[in-house]
Amino acid sequence: MNAIRDAVQSYWEAAKSLYEEIWLICAANLVWAGLTLLFLSPLVLIWAWLGSPILPIALLFLLPTPPAAGMYHLAHEIVYEDRMPTMSMFWTGLRTYWRPSLSLTIIGLGGTILLWFNAEFYASLGGTVGPVLSIVFLYGLVVWLTIQVYTLPLLVEQTDKRLTLVYRNAFLMTIGNLIFNVVFVVLLGATIALSIALTIPMLLVTMGFVALLTTHSLLASLQARGLRPPRRDTSRREAS
């Protein structure tokens, strides 16, 4: 029950952070959307043409791309720091992490494509074994995408920026608190699905909220392990 409570609390804290910094998040989200369309639109269009467009559109919010690195750095400053966040923090994150995040994009996209097409291939086979293997690969895809979501906040959080360490910690974060992450994935998936259905939030707030939610979720997991002190009270920023 504590894991469920922590996951729901993280979602609530992300909503509060979004409300407190709504105009900054909207501005950053618009910049992220423009850069991401330039960066990933060819791949998204090809994948959408080959099959269902839902997954490639969702990947815009899940893959650790360089534009997302800027958003996660901004989210880190909003969640962890006492100073007033500004748009310059987005650009700082983009400049600082574009190289490692580009490597993370290639790894994440490669693994996603491999798992997805394996799931589709086995689903098309008859008999009993094919559908079972398809479900196995779909489950692996969900786990893999959850790992991807954690990579950028860990890259920003960690002192040691080695990608092997980032992936190791993201894997441990994903499988180490199963109940927490089930609730996290359900809330994250519902938010992205609703944003895709409504369209406008995708441009204005969705990526910012995803970054805030994942950063708050990472903080909750680190606090549960005694690796981070309680979150600083952001109301002090407003009073100063």
C-alpha positions in Angstrom: 0.0 0.0 0.0 2.9 2.4 0.7 4.1 1.9 -2.9 0.6 2.8 -4.3 0.4 5.8 -2.0 3.9 7.0 -3.1 3.0 6.7 -6.8 -0.2 8.6 -6.4 1.5 11.2 -4.3 4.2 11.6 -7.0 1.5 12.3 -9.5 -0.1 14.8 -7.2 3.2 16.5 -6.6 3.9 16.7 -10.4 0.5 18.3 -10.9 1.3 20.9 -8.2 4.7 21.6 -9.8 3.0 22.0 -13.2 0.4 24.4 -11.7 3.2 26.5 -10.0 5.3 26.8 -13.1 2.6 26.5 -15.8 3.8 29.4 -18.0 7.4 28.3 -17.9 6.3 24.7 -18.7 4.1 25.8 -21.6 7.0 27.8 -23.1 9.5 24.9 -22.7 7.0 22.4 -24.0 6.4 24.4 -27.2 10.2 24.5 -27.7 10.5 20.8 -27.0 7.7 20.0 -29.4 9.3 22.0 -32.2 12.7 20.5 -31.7 11.3 16.9 -31.3 9.3 17.1 -34.5 12.5 18.1 -36.3 14.5 15.3 -34.6 12.1 12.4 -34.7 9.3 13.2 -37.2 10.8 11.2 -40.1 11.0 8.0 -37.9 7.5 8.6 -36.5 6.0 9.1 -40.0 7.7 5.9 -41.3 6.5 3.9 -38.3 3.0 5.3 -38.5 2.9 4.4 -42.2 4.0 0.8 -41.5 1.6 0.2 -38.6 -0.4 1.8 -35.8 0.4 5.5 -35.2 -0.3 5.3 -31.4 3.0 3.8 -30.3 5.3 6.1 -32.4 3.4 9.2 -31.1 3.7 7.9 -27.6 7.4 7.4 -28.1 7.8 11.2 -28.5 7.1 11.4 -24.7 9.1 8.3 -23.7 12.3 8.2 -25.6 15.3 10.0 -24.0 16.0 12.5 -26.8 18.2 15.6 -26.7 15.1 17.9 -26.5 13.7 15.8 -23.7 17.1 16.2 -21.9 16.4 20.0 -21.8 13.0 19.4 -20.3 14.3 16.9 -17.7 17.0 19.3 -16.6 14.4 22.0 -16.1 12.2 19.5 -14.2 15.1 18.6 -12.0 15.6 22.3 -11.1 11.9 22.8 -10.4 11.7 19.7 -8.2 15.0 19.8 -6.3 16.3 23.3 -6.2 15.4 26.4 -4.2 16.2 29.0 -6.9 13.5 30.3 -9.3 13.5 28.2 -12.5 13.9 29.9 -15.8 13.9 29.0 -19.5 17.7 29.1 -19.6 17.7 25.9 -17.6 16.0 24.1 -20.5 18.8 25.3 -22.8 21.5 24.4 -20.3 20.2 20.9 -20.1 20.1 20.6 -23.9 23.6 21.8 -24.3 25.0 19.7 -21.4 23.3 16.4 -22.2 22.7 16.3 -26.0 25.6 13.9 -26.6 24.7 11.2 -24.0 21.0 11.7 -24.7 21.6 11.1 -28.4 23.3 7.8 -27.5 20.3 7.0 -25.2 17.9 7.7 -28.1 19.7 5.3 -30.5 19.7 2.5 -27.9 16.2 3.1 -26.7 14.7 3.3 -30.3 16.7 0.3 -31.4 15.4 -1.8 -28.5 11.8 -0.6 -28.9 11.7 -1.4 -32.6 13.2 -4.9 -32.0 10.7 -5.7 -29.3 7.7 -4.3 -31.1 8.3 -6.1 -34.4 9.0 -9.4 -32.6 5.7 -9.0 -30.8 3.9 -8.3 -34.1 5.7 -11.2 -35.8 4.8 -13.8 -33.2 1.2 -12.5 -32.9 0.8 -13.3 -36.6 1.8 -16.9 -36.1 -0.9 -19.5 -35.5 -1.1 -22.0 -32.7 -0.4 -21.5 -29.0 3.3 -20.6 -28.9 3.1 -17.5 -31.2 0.6 -15.5 -29.1 2.3 -16.4 -25.9 5.7 -15.2 -27.2 4.0 -12.1 -28.5 2.7 -11.3 -25.0 6.2 -11.9 -23.6 7.7 -9.4 -26.0 4.9 -6.9 -25.3 5.6 -7.2 -21.6 9.3 -6.8 -22.4 8.4 -3.7 -24.4 6.6 -2.1 -21.4 9.5 -2.8 -19.1 12.0 -1.4 -21.7 10.0 1.8 -22.2 9.7 2.3 -18.4 13.5 2.0 -18.3 13.8 4.6 -21.0 11.7 7.0 -19.0 14.0 6.8 -16.1 17.3 7.2 -18.0 17.2 11.0 -18.4 16.3 11.9 -14.8 19.0 9.5 -13.6 21.5 11.1 -16.1 20.7 14.5 -14.6 20.7 13.2 -11.0 23.8 11.1 -11.0 27.3 12.4 -10.4 28.7 9.6 -12.5 27.3 10.1 -16.0 28.3 6.8 -17.5 25.5 5.4 -19.7 26.1 1.9 -18.4 25.5 3.1 -14.9 22.4 5.0 -16.0 20.9 1.9 -17.6 21.8 -0.3 -14.7 20.1 2.1 -12.2 17.1 2.6 -14.5 16.7 -1.2 -14.7 17.0 -1.5 -10.9 14.5 1.4 -10.5 12.0 -0.4 -12.8 12.1 -3.9 -11.4 13.0 -3.0 -7.8 9.7 -1.5 -6.9 7.2 -3.4 -9.0 3.9 -2.1 -7.5 5.0 1.5 -7.5 6.0 1.2 -11.2 2.8 -0.5 -12.2 0.8 2.5 -10.8 3.4 4.9 -12.3 3.0 3.3 -15.8 -0.8 3.3 -15.6 -0.9 7.0 -14.6 1.7 7.9 -17.2 0.0 5.9 -20.0 -3.4 7.4 -19.2 -1.9 10.9 -19.2 -0.2 10.4 -22.6 -3.3 8.7 -24.1 -5.6 11.6 -23.0 -3.1 14.1 -24.3 -3.0 12.4 -27.7 -6.8 12.3 -27.8 -7.1 16.0 -26.9 -4.1 17.0 -29.1 -3.5 20.5 -27.7 -2.0 19.4 -24.4 0.7 17.6 -26.4 2.0 21.0 -27.6 1.5 22.9 -24.3 2.1 20.7 -21.2 2.4 17.0 -21.7 6.2 16.5 -22.0 6.7 19.0 -19.1 4.3 17.0 -17.0 5.9 13.7 -17.9 9.3 15.1 -16.9 7.9 16.4 -13.6 6.1 13.1 -12.9 9.2 11.0 -13.6 11.4 13.3 -11.6 9.0 13.2 -8.6 8.7 9.4 -9.0 12.5 9.1 -9.0 12.7 11.3 -5.9 10.1 9.2 -4.1 12.0 6.0 -4.9 15.3 7.5 -3.8 13.7 8.7 -0.5 12.3 5.3 0.1 15.8 3.9 -0.1 17.3 6.6 2.1 19.3 8.0 -0.8 17.7 11.5 -0.9 16.5 13.8 1.8 12.9 15.1 1.8 12.0 17.4 -1.1 12.6 21.0 -0.5 9.5 23.2 0.0 9.0 25.1 -3.3 6.8 27.6 -1.6 9.9 29.2 -0.2 10.8 30.2 -3.8 7.5 32.0 -4.1 7.9 33.8 -0.8 11.4 35.0 -1.7 
